[in-house]
């Protein structure tokens, strides 16, 4: 009955009805003015936030651009949206992630990090700042082509092994994920995405069960600041 109800809701809400054209291979922003600034020296997450704030103040029609974000749920298609999202919604992400990461064990080793709905990778960036010596690889998963390219740019100088998967959750397949090293610990971050009514949660659970064996940690940050998830 649960699956039938979910299927009816999925059809009614038109989840995953819009087909996107995805690109394969490593996707990373390069040759842009923004990329040149980021690559000029090492940038922390706070540096990236401040850079976007500075760019934000030079934009026009910021209210219109902010409304186009759909409260952070829309797939971003313009560079100005990336700037407005990071500058206006970035502090919320940073604060919640700091709180979530504070409860993690400090003896992590051999981590394969998966950032689901990564956006511009604030979660991956902050995780790497705390656990850089323990992370072997980062996999970024994001339907927005512009956002995932910028996400890879943000962590390019932090980690050698980066994989980008430019897909919606409902379009993911088991073979999208590279095989992990046997002793890798999988860490999955869901930052402000898991309770969006934009994908089939049951299908995502099945995908994860079939794709990731061994030890898995799940860090789930909810859009509702009043909800605590153990």
The 8 nearest C-alpha neighbors of each residue, nearest first, counted from 0:
[[1, 3, 2, 4, 5, 6, 7, 8],
 [2, 0, 4, 3, 5, 6, 201, 7],
 [3, 1, 5, 4, 0, 6, 201, 7],
 [2, 4, 6, 0, 5, 1, 7, 8],
 [3, 5, 7, 1, 6, 2, 0, 8],
 [6, 4, 2, 8, 3, 7, 9, 1],
 [7, 5, 9, 3, 4, 8, 2, 10],
 [6, 8, 4, 10, 5, 9, 11, 3],
 [9, 7, 11, 5, 6, 10, 12, 4],
 [10, 8, 6, 14, 12, 7, 11, 13],
 [9, 11, 13, 7, 8, 12, 6, 14],
 [10, 12, 8, 13, 9, 7, 14, 6],
 [11, 13, 9, 14, 10, 8, 196, 197],
 [14, 12, 10, 16, 11, 9, 15, 8],
 [15, 13, 9, 12, 16, 197, 198, 10],
 [14, 16, 17, 13, 169, 198, 197, 18],
 [17, 15, 13, 14, 18, 10, 12, 9],
 [18, 16, 15, 19, 14, 13, 20, 167],
 [17, 19, 16, 20, 15, 170, 21, 167],
 [20, 18, 21, 17, 166, 142, 167, 143],
 [19, 21, 18, 22, 166, 165, 142, 144],
 [20, 22, 165, 19, 166, 23, 144, 142],
 [21, 23, 165, 20, 24, 144, 26, 164],
 [24, 22, 21, 25, 165, 164, 26, 163],
 [23, 25, 26, 163, 22, 162, 164, 165],
 [26, 24, 163, 162, 27, 23, 161, 164],
 [27, 25, 148, 163, 24, 147, 28, 151],
 [28, 26, 148, 151, 152, 149, 29, 25],
 [27, 29, 148, 149, 152, 34, 26, 30],
 [30, 28, 34, 31, 27, 152, 35, 148],
 [29, 31, 34, 35, 32, 28, 33, 27],
 [32, 30, 34, 33, 29, 35, 28, 36],
 [31, 33, 35, 34, 36, 30, 29, 37],
 [32, 34, 36, 31, 35, 37, 30, 29],
 [35, 33, 31, 37, 36, 32, 29, 38],
 [34, 36, 32, 38, 33, 37, 39, 31],
 [35, 37, 33, 39, 34, 38, 32, 40],
 [38, 36, 34, 35, 39, 33, 40, 42],
 [37, 39, 35, 40, 36, 34, 41, 156],
 [40, 38, 36, 37, 35, 41, 34, 42],
 [39, 41, 38, 42, 37, 36, 156, 35],
 [42, 40, 43, 38, 156, 39, 37, 157],
 [43, 41, 46, 47, 40, 44, 37, 45],
 [42, 44, 46, 45, 47, 41, 128, 124],
 [45, 43, 47, 46, 48, 124, 125, 42],
 [44, 46, 48, 43, 47, 49, 42, 50],
 [47, 45, 43, 49, 42, 44, 48, 50],
 [48, 46, 44, 50, 45, 49, 51, 42],
 [47, 49, 45, 51, 46, 50, 86, 44],
 [48, 50, 52, 46, 51, 47, 45, 53],
 [51, 49, 47, 53, 52, 48, 46, 54],
 [52, 50, 54, 48, 53, 86, 49, 82],
 [51, 53, 86, 55, 49, 50, 54, 48],
 [54, 52, 50, 51, 55, 56, 49, 57],
 [53, 55, 51, 57, 52, 56, 50, 58],
 [56, 54, 52, 58, 57, 53, 51, 82],
 [55, 57, 54, 53, 58, 52, 59, 61],
 [56, 58, 55, 54, 59, 53, 52, 61],
 [59, 57, 55, 56, 61, 60, 54, 79],
 [58, 60, 61, 57, 56, 55, 62, 64],
 [61, 59, 63, 62, 64, 58, 65, 79],
 [60, 62, 64, 59, 63, 65, 58, 83],
 [63, 61, 65, 64, 60, 66, 59, 67],
 [64, 62, 66, 60, 61, 65, 67, 59],
 [63, 65, 61, 67, 66, 62, 80, 60],
 [64, 66, 62, 67, 63, 68, 61, 83],
 [65, 67, 63, 68, 64, 69, 62, 70],
 [66, 68, 64, 65, 69, 63, 73, 80],
 [69, 67, 71, 66, 73, 65, 70, 72],
 [68, 70, 71, 73, 72, 67, 66, 65],
 [71, 69, 68, 72, 66, 73, 65, 67],
 [70, 72, 68, 69, 73, 84, 88, 74],
 [71, 73, 69, 70, 68, 74, 195, 192],
 [74, 72, 69, 68, 71, 75, 67, 70],
 [73, 75, 143, 76, 72, 142, 68, 71],
 [76, 74, 143, 73, 77, 80, 146, 81],
 [75, 77, 145, 74, 143, 78, 80, 144],
 [78, 76, 80, 79, 75, 81, 145, 146],
 [77, 79, 81, 80, 82, 76, 145, 75],
 [78, 80, 82, 81, 77, 83, 64, 58],
 [81, 79, 83, 78, 82, 77, 84, 64],
 [82, 80, 78, 84, 79, 83, 85, 146],
 [81, 83, 79, 85, 80, 51, 84, 86],
 [82, 84, 80, 86, 85, 81, 87, 55],
 [85, 83, 81, 88, 87, 82, 86, 80],
 [86, 84, 89, 82, 83, 88, 87, 81],
 [85, 87, 52, 83, 51, 89, 84, 88],
 [86, 88, 84, 85, 89, 83, 90, 52],
 [89, 87, 84, 85, 91, 90, 86, 92],
 [88, 90, 85, 92, 91, 86, 87, 93],
 [91, 89, 93, 92, 88, 94, 87, 86],
 [92, 90, 94, 89, 93, 88, 95, 87],
 [93, 91, 89, 95, 90, 94, 96, 88],
 [92, 94, 90, 96, 91, 95, 97, 89],
 [93, 95, 97, 91, 96, 92, 90, 98],
 [96, 94, 98, 92, 97, 93, 99, 91],
 [95, 97, 99, 93, 98, 94, 100, 92],
 [98, 96, 94, 100, 95, 99, 93, 101],
 [97, 99, 95, 96, 101, 100, 94, 102],
 [100, 98, 96, 101, 97, 102, 95, 218],
 [101, 99, 97, 102, 103, 98, 96, 126],
 [100, 102, 98, 99, 103, 97, 104, 96],
 [103, 101, 100, 99, 104, 98, 105, 97],
 [102, 104, 100, 101, 105, 99, 107, 106],
 [105, 103, 106, 107, 102, 101, 100, 108],
 [104, 106, 107, 103, 130, 102, 129, 108],
 [107, 105, 104, 108, 133, 103, 130, 109],
 [106, 108, 105, 133, 104, 110, 109, 130],
 [109, 107, 133, 110, 106, 134, 184, 183],
 [110, 108, 183, 133, 134, 135, 184, 111],
 [109, 111, 134, 184, 183, 135, 108, 185],
 [110, 112, 185, 136, 135, 184, 183, 137],
 [113, 111, 137, 186, 110, 185, 187, 136],
 [114, 112, 187, 138, 137, 186, 115, 188],
 [113, 115, 188, 139, 117, 187, 140, 138],
 [116, 114, 140, 117, 189, 188, 113, 139],
 [117, 115, 141, 140, 118, 114, 192, 189],
 [116, 118, 120, 114, 115, 141, 140, 139],
 [117, 119, 146, 120, 116, 141, 147, 150],
 [118, 120, 150, 146, 149, 121, 117, 147],
 [121, 119, 150, 117, 123, 122, 118, 124],
 [120, 122, 124, 123, 119, 125, 44, 93],
 [123, 121, 125, 120, 124, 126, 96, 190],
 [124, 122, 126, 120, 125, 121, 127, 114],
 [123, 125, 121, 127, 122, 126, 154, 120],
 [124, 126, 128, 122, 127, 123, 121, 44],
 [125, 127, 123, 129, 128, 124, 130, 122],
 [128, 126, 131, 130, 124, 129, 125, 123],
 [127, 129, 125, 126, 131, 130, 124, 43],
 [130, 128, 127, 126, 131, 125, 100, 132],
 [129, 131, 127, 133, 132, 128, 126, 134],
 [132, 130, 127, 133, 134, 128, 129, 157],
 [133, 131, 130, 134, 108, 127, 135, 129],
 [132, 134, 108, 109, 130, 131, 110, 107],
 [135, 133, 110, 131, 109, 136, 132, 111],
 [136, 134, 110, 111, 109, 133, 160, 137],
 [135, 137, 160, 111, 134, 161, 112, 138],
 [138, 136, 112, 161, 113, 111, 162, 139],
 [137, 139, 162, 113, 163, 161, 112, 114],
 [138, 140, 163, 114, 117, 164, 162, 113],
 [141, 139, 164, 115, 116, 117, 165, 114],
 [140, 142, 116, 165, 117, 143, 166, 147],
 [143, 141, 166, 167, 165, 144, 74, 140],
 [144, 142, 146, 74, 145, 75, 141, 147],
 [143, 145, 147, 146, 148, 142, 165, 141],
 [146, 144, 148, 143, 147, 149, 76, 75],
 [145, 147, 149, 119, 143, 118, 148, 144],
 [146, 148, 150, 149, 144, 145, 141, 119],
 [149, 147, 27, 28, 26, 151, 145, 150],
 [148, 150, 152, 146, 147, 28, 151, 119],
 [149, 151, 119, 120, 147, 153, 152, 148],
 [152, 150, 27, 148, 149, 153, 154, 155],
 [151, 153, 149, 155, 150, 154, 27, 28],
 [152, 154, 150, 151, 155, 149, 120, 124],
 [153, 155, 157, 151, 152, 156, 124, 158],
 [156, 154, 152, 157, 151, 153, 158, 159],
 [155, 157, 154, 158, 41, 153, 159, 38],
 [158, 156, 154, 155, 159, 127, 131, 124],
 [159, 157, 160, 156, 155, 154, 136, 161],
 [158, 160, 161, 157, 155, 136, 156, 135],
 [159, 161, 136, 158, 137, 162, 135, 138],
 [162, 160, 137, 138, 136, 159, 163, 158],
 [161, 163, 138, 25, 139, 137, 164, 160],
 [164, 162, 139, 25, 138, 26, 140, 165],
 [165, 163, 140, 166, 139, 141, 162, 23],
 [164, 166, 142, 141, 21, 140, 163, 22],
 [167, 165, 142, 141, 164, 170, 21, 168],
 [166, 168, 142, 170, 169, 141, 171, 165],
 [167, 169, 171, 170, 166, 198, 203, 199],
 [168, 170, 167, 171, 198, 15, 199, 203],
 [171, 169, 167, 168, 166, 172, 15, 18],
 [172, 170, 168, 169, 166, 175, 167, 173],
 [173, 171, 175, 174, 170, 206, 176, 169],
 [172, 174, 175, 210, 176, 206, 171, 209],
 [173, 175, 176, 172, 177, 210, 171, 178],
 [176, 174, 173, 172, 177, 171, 164, 210],
 [177, 175, 174, 173, 178, 210, 172, 164],
 [176, 178, 179, 175, 174, 162, 173, 138],
 [177, 179, 176, 180, 181, 174, 210, 211],
 [180, 178, 181, 177, 183, 111, 182, 211],
 [179, 181, 183, 182, 178, 111, 109, 184],
 [180, 182, 183, 179, 213, 184, 178, 212],
 [183, 181, 180, 184, 109, 179, 213, 110],
 [184, 182, 109, 180, 110, 181, 111, 185],
 [185, 183, 110, 214, 109, 111, 215, 186],
 [184, 186, 215, 111, 110, 112, 183, 216],
 [185, 187, 216, 112, 215, 217, 113, 111],
 [188, 186, 113, 217, 114, 218, 216, 112],
 [187, 189, 218, 114, 190, 115, 217, 219],
 [190, 188, 219, 115, 192, 193, 218, 220],
 [189, 191, 220, 192, 219, 188, 221, 122],
 [192, 190, 222, 221, 220, 193, 189, 194],
 [193, 191, 195, 190, 194, 189, 116, 221],
 [192, 194, 195, 189, 191, 219, 190, 221],
 [195, 193, 192, 196, 221, 191, 222, 197],
 [194, 196, 197, 192, 193, 198, 72, 191],
 [195, 197, 198, 194, 14, 12, 199, 193],
 [198, 196, 195, 14, 15, 199, 12, 72],
 [199, 197, 14, 169, 200, 196, 168, 15],
 [200, 198, 202, 201, 203, 169, 9, 197],
 [199, 201, 203, 202, 198, 204, 193, 194],
 [200, 202, 204, 203, 199, 205, 2, 5],
 [203, 201, 205, 200, 204, 199, 206, 169],
 [202, 204, 206, 200, 201, 205, 207, 199],
 [203, 205, 201, 207, 202, 206, 208, 200],
 [204, 206, 208, 202, 203, 207, 209, 201],
 [207, 205, 203, 209, 204, 208, 210, 202],
 [208, 206, 210, 204, 209, 205, 211, 203],
 [209, 207, 205, 206, 210, 211, 204, 212],
 [208, 210, 206, 207, 211, 205, 173, 212],
 [211, 209, 207, 173, 208, 206, 212, 176],
 [212, 210, 207, 208, 209, 213, 215, 185],
 [211, 213, 210, 214, 208, 215, 209, 185],
 [214, 212, 215, 211, 184, 185, 183, 181],
 [213, 215, 184, 185, 212, 216, 183, 211],
 [214, 216, 185, 186, 184, 213, 217, 187],
 [215, 217, 186, 187, 185, 218, 214, 184],
 [218, 216, 187, 186, 188, 219, 215, 189],
 [219, 217, 188, 187, 189, 220, 216, 99],
 [220, 218, 189, 190, 188, 217, 221, 193],
 [221, 219, 190, 191, 189, 218, 222, 95],
 [220, 222, 191, 223, 219, 224, 190, 226],
 [223, 221, 191, 224, 220, 192, 194, 190],
 [224, 222, 221, 225, 226, 220, 191, 227],
 [223, 225, 226, 222, 221, 227, 95, 220],
 [226, 224, 223, 227, 221, 222, 228, 95],
 [227, 225, 224, 223, 228, 221, 222, 220],
 [228, 226, 225, 229, 224, 221, 220, 223],
 [227, 229, 226, 219, 220, 221, 218, 99],
 [228, 227, 219, 218, 226, 99, 102, 217]]
